[in-house]
Amino acid sequence: MCRSLPLLFSFALLAPLSAQTPAPNHDPMRAQLVTSDIPNFWRVFDKASLKDAGDLFQREYIDIGSPGLHAFLRARIESGRALAATVAARPKYYASIRDATLSIDQKPEIKQAIQTTFRRMKEIYPDAIFPDVYFIIGRMNSAGTTDGGKGLLIGVEMNARSENTPVDELNSWERAVIGQIANLPHIVGHELIHIEQHHANRQAINGQATLLQKALDEGGADFLGEMISGGIINRAQRDYGDAHEEALWREFSAAMHGTDSSRWLYEGDRAKDRPADMGYYMGFKICEALYKRSADKSAAIRQILVISDADAMLKDSGYGEKFASARR
């Protein structure tokens, strides 16, 4: 799901963290929360000039960076020069988020909340695996993604806003989606669900995935991620969806068996008349309905993770039925 436009979340196969795939970790407390790239970024930020910033970010941030940073590089950061250009276009914003990014190490409650999220995942899904989490400062184009099912990669510059953060350098999409450090457990929870999806013995999809399949992927990550973390990632998206749910369903149901997701997923700043990526909301509502309707909650969780038959899952949820009955 790599796109040239900005994206908030993506379940993507990035460059592998290592040549060898380690055995999956099933212990939530053994997952490492890696922050070593953050102080490296600020050391370069403090001494770089416009002339040498690209080279310094490459040598003293990227080249010496963690395996997670290297995995994040290909599709998100690209190069030291590209990172330097992004920082140069938003100098006030980047300068303002230093304390928030460093607080991941300075405030124990942040990592404790992430560990609580992991333990809750183990409770609701005993087969869960727990990869290391890498906290990275990138180019304002991804709040979180995965590395082929092996690692969680979190772009903390997209999760470091405070009430006093200057936003005049940001575009409308960036202003809408940038969250606070307190939201990190929710971001990690969403991406952890993508990891579980990847490892849940999922059947290969023949041909290009439909909009419905993609929306269930992302909406399932929102639904279960919220269950384990206790928080909503995108409040504006949820509020808009709740206020326009039936109209959204009618539009979505007419398009869901096609493969064009351009109005529903990974829109970045292309969404003009409503919050971006409302396919997340539709997938969330279907998964929510399925879970509430199911007598076997564990089976419902596994169905959300595996999604072997998107149409059967929609039917089992009964989600569209309430709108059909409302029109009769």
VOGU-3710 file (C-alpha; in Angstrom, 3 decimals, decimal comma):
1> mcrslpllfs> 0,000/0,000/0,000  2,863/2,351/-0,682  1,621/5,567/-2,279  3,291/8,763/-3,341  0,705/10,802/-1,430  0,803/11,010/2,359  -0,781/8,137/4,245  -1,603/7,676/7,874  -1,490/3,914/8,287  -0,484/1,179/5,917
11> fallaplsaq> -0,275/-2,574/6,115  2,700/-2,815/3,790  5,594/-5,118/3,058  8,595/-2,888/3,614  12,251/-3,822/3,490  12,811/-6,731/5,901  14,315/-5,981/9,301  16,856/-8,758/8,839  17,832/-11,385/6,331  16,745/-14,126/8,719
21> tpapnhdpmr> 13,235/-14,312/10,127  13,353/-14,924/13,890  10,899/-17,211/15,602  7,721/-15,316/16,497  7,588/-13,934/20,025  4,409/-14,868/21,889  5,306/-13,077/25,132  3,963/-9,484/25,218  6,563/-8,441/27,796  9,509/-9,558/25,652
31> aqlvtsdipn> 8,758/-7,110/22,842  11,359/-4,336/22,747  10,272/-0,700/22,493  13,185/0,833/20,580  13,709/4,620/20,761  17,395/4,926/19,860  16,683/6,714/16,564  14,979/9,669/18,248  18,026/11,239/19,975  20,088/10,589/16,843
41> fwrvfdkasl> 17,618/12,673/14,851  17,840/15,598/17,276  21,650/15,551/17,294  21,604/16,038/13,537  18,778/18,580/13,730  20,808/20,753/16,107  23,972/20,943/14,039  22,787/20,680/10,439  22,803/23,641/8,077  20,865/23,960/4,828
51> kdagdlfqre> 24,051/23,067/2,977  24,937/19,835/4,790  21,630/18,633/6,293  21,039/15,958/3,665  24,453/14,373/4,150  24,262/14,587/7,938  20,807/13,010/8,125  22,069/10,245/5,869  25,334/9,515/7,739  24,426/10,261/11,344
61> yidigspglh> 20,764/9,312/11,444  19,902/6,844/8,695  23,156/4,915/8,180  23,647/4,294/11,898  19,962/3,775/12,553  18,042/0,834/13,936  16,771/-2,048/11,801  13,346/-0,423/12,056  14,606/2,844/10,611  16,220/0,969/7,735
71> aflrariesg> 12,947/-0,861/7,073  11,106/2,477/7,139  13,572/4,001/4,714  12,572/2,659/1,302  8,931/3,692/1,121  8,723/6,449/3,723  11,961/8,395/4,202  13,814/7,545/0,956  17,076/9,325/1,810  18,771/11,837/4,061
81> ralaatvaar> 18,315/14,476/1,405  14,567/13,842/1,187  14,256/13,973/4,974  16,225/17,217/5,114  13,885/18,777/2,548  10,824/17,843/4,615  12,362/19,266/7,783  13,434/22,452/5,983  9,845/23,007/4,816  8,496/22,658/8,380
91> pkyyasirda> 11,237/23,932/10,712  8,912/25,378/13,370  6,827/22,231/13,542  9,801/19,885/13,911  11,470/22,125/16,504  8,283/22,149/18,562  7,941/18,372/18,869  11,360/17,626/20,384  10,161/17,319/23,992  7,163/15,207/23,019
101> tlsidqkpei> 9,274/12,717/21,076  11,875/12,464/23,841  9,151/11,917/26,424  8,685/8,333/25,212  11,804/7,544/27,228  11,297/10,160/29,925  7,711/9,287/30,872  7,414/5,596/31,876  3,633/5,669/31,593  3,833/5,834/27,787
111> kqaiqttfrr> 5,676/2,537/27,418  3,617/1,029/30,230  0,432/1,830/28,322  1,833/0,129/25,211  2,754/-2,942/27,253  -0,771/-2,984/28,678  -2,100/-2,923/25,123  0,078/-5,927/24,280  -1,086/-7,854/27,344  -4,707/-7,177/26,428
121> mkeiypdaif> -4,004/-8,582/22,950  -2,742/-11,777/24,556  -5,922/-11,994/26,629  -8,321/-11,725/23,707  -6,184/-13,718/21,257  -3,812/-16,213/22,908  -2,078/-17,007/19,589  -0,929/-13,403/19,237  2,682/-12,545/18,446  4,537/-9,471/19,623
131> pdvyfiigrm> 7,290/-7,955/17,476  9,617/-5,177/18,524  8,336/-1,617/18,127  10,582/1,027/16,548  9,877/4,713/17,132  11,193/6,777/14,224  11,133/10,402/13,133  10,242/10,528/9,468  8,851/12,723/6,727  5,254/13,396/7,799
141> nsagttdggk> 3,865/10,617/5,624  3,141/7,696/7,952  2,024/7,479/11,571  2,578/3,750/11,561  3,170/0,718/9,394  4,514/-2,826/9,597  7,546/-4,558/8,202  6,160/-7,609/6,456  4,657/-8,867/9,703  7,915/-8,746/11,699
151> glligvemna> 8,145/-5,271/13,219  6,046/-2,261/14,139  7,327/1,053/12,761  5,880/4,198/14,311  6,445/7,678/12,861  6,473/9,737/16,032  6,557/13,089/14,224  2,939/12,280/13,272  2,059/11,652/16,907  3,671/14,535/18,779
161> rsentpvdel> 1,303/17,476/18,594  0,350/19,544/21,643  -2,000/22,480/22,143  0,896/24,869/21,512  2,323/23,192/18,412  2,539/25,620/15,464  0,655/24,220/12,481  0,901/27,047/9,934  3,550/25,092/7,963  1,277/22,024/7,655
171> nsweravigq> -1,284/21,205/4,988  -4,924/20,505/5,846  -4,468/16,722/5,873  -1,498/16,934/8,223  -3,403/19,217/10,576  -6,319/16,791/10,646  -4,410/13,565/11,294  -1,469/14,509/13,526  -2,045/13,144/17,000  -0,511/13,441/20,433
181> ianlphivgh> 2,051/11,276/22,192  -0,731/10,085/24,492  -2,267/8,402/21,423  0,767/6,182/20,782  -0,766/3,074/22,428  -3,733/3,394/20,058  -1,469/3,690/17,008  0,603/0,726/18,171  -2,582/-1,245/18,810  -3,806/-0,673/15,244
191> elihieqhha> -0,511/-1,758/13,734  -0,274/-4,768/16,060  -3,574/-6,018/14,645  -2,058/-5,838/11,158  0,768/-8,023/12,443  -1,763/-10,548/13,778  -3,641/-10,455/10,475  -0,449/-11,255/8,630  0,284/-14,234/10,882  -3,233/-15,652/11,219
201> nrqaingqat> -2,838/-18,211/8,396  -4,677/-15,964/6,009  -5,687/-17,327/2,636  -4,053/-15,673/-0,334  -6,339/-13,356/-2,299  -6,541/-14,251/-5,962  -6,246/-11,099/-7,984  -6,566/-7,547/-6,687  -8,330/-7,155/-3,354  -11,767/-5,561/-3,410
211> llqkaldegg> -12,617/-2,374/-1,574  -14,576/-4,481/0,929  -11,554/-6,668/1,687  -9,280/-3,674/2,135  -11,803/-1,858/4,319  -12,199/-4,930/6,539  -8,414/-5,118/6,899  -8,159/-1,527/8,073  -11,469/-1,394/9,909  -10,629/-4,633/11,680
221> adflgemisg> -7,344/-3,113/12,823  -9,234/-0,071/14,097  -11,863/-2,185/15,889  -9,540/-4,649/17,604  -6,866/-1,995/18,112  -9,405/0,107/19,980  -10,454/-2,927/22,008  -6,923/-3,548/23,267  -5,738/0,067/23,630  -8,923/1,716/24,829
231> giinraqrdy> -8,717/4,669/22,465  -9,858/5,985/19,095  -7,173/6,962/16,594  -9,149/9,370/14,412  -11,950/11,159/16,267  -12,886/13,424/13,335  -13,340/10,400/11,078  -15,481/8,594/13,670  -17,668/11,617/14,368  -18,283/12,240/10,678
241> gdaheealwr> -19,090/8,581/10,112  -21,569/8,414/12,979  -23,329/11,514/11,657  -23,534/10,210/8,061  -23,543/6,445/8,547  -26,469/5,462/6,311  -25,388/7,683/3,410  -21,846/6,335/3,682  -23,102/2,749/3,678  -25,162/3,295/0,548
251> efsaamhgtd> -22,192/4,812/-1,269  -19,782/2,186/0,048  -22,039/-0,801/-0,711  -22,360/0,322/-4,320  -18,568/0,320/-4,718  -17,383/-2,371/-2,312  -17,044/-5,244/-4,803  -14,838/-3,202/-7,089  -11,130/-2,603/-6,657  -11,137/1,207/-6,764
261> ssrwlyegdr> -10,493/2,410/-3,218  -9,392/5,927/-4,155  -12,320/7,634/-2,424  -12,166/5,404/0,634  -8,591/4,539/1,586  -5,123/6,152/1,634  -6,382/9,471/0,290  -3,909/11,726/2,041  -4,726/15,347/1,259  -6,938/14,443/-1,724
271> akdrpadmgy> -10,090/14,204/0,426  -11,938/17,505/0,151  -15,569/17,106/1,232  -15,152/14,806/4,245  -12,399/13,307/6,409  -9,975/11,103/4,513  -10,150/7,312/4,473  -13,774/6,691/5,440  -13,279/3,072/4,344  -11,662/2,568/7,737
281> ymgfkiceal> -14,939/3,613/9,329  -17,053/1,298/7,178  -14,772/-1,649/7,923  -14,880/-0,758/11,622  -18,684/-0,744/11,682  -18,925/-4,119/9,926  -16,423/-5,669/12,348  -18,213/-4,087/15,314  -21,543/-5,498/14,148  -20,018/-8,932/13,629
291> ykrsadksaa> -18,503/-8,977/17,100  -21,703/-7,811/18,805  -23,804/-10,367/16,920  -21,509/-13,324/17,547  -22,169/-15,575/20,536  -18,563/-16,800/20,336  -16,425/-13,684/20,769  -13,141/-15,571/20,324  -14,364/-16,944/16,992  -15,413/-13,436/15,943
301> irqilvisda> -11,960/-12,078/16,740  -10,322/-14,783/14,674  -12,734/-14,134/11,794  -11,780/-10,451/11,865  -8,098/-11,375/11,759  -8,341/-14,007/9,026  -10,997/-12,485/6,704  -11,035/-15,567/4,505  -14,314/-14,524/2,836  -15,176/-10,837/2,954
311> damlkdsgyg> -18,713/-11,272/1,622  -19,479/-14,026/4,129  -18,136/-11,839/6,909  -20,370/-8,956/5,854  -23,366/-11,296/5,745  -22,555/-12,755/9,168  -22,336/-9,242/10,611  -25,831/-8,314/9,478  -24,566/-4,760/9,159  -26,340/-3,801/5,945
321> ekfasarr> -29,639/-5,290/7,070  -30,526/-2,420/9,366  -30,411/0,025/6,491  -32,477/-2,245/4,236  -35,150/-2,611/6,902  -35,161/1,108/7,584  -36,207/1,812/3,975  -39,073/-0,655/3,978
//
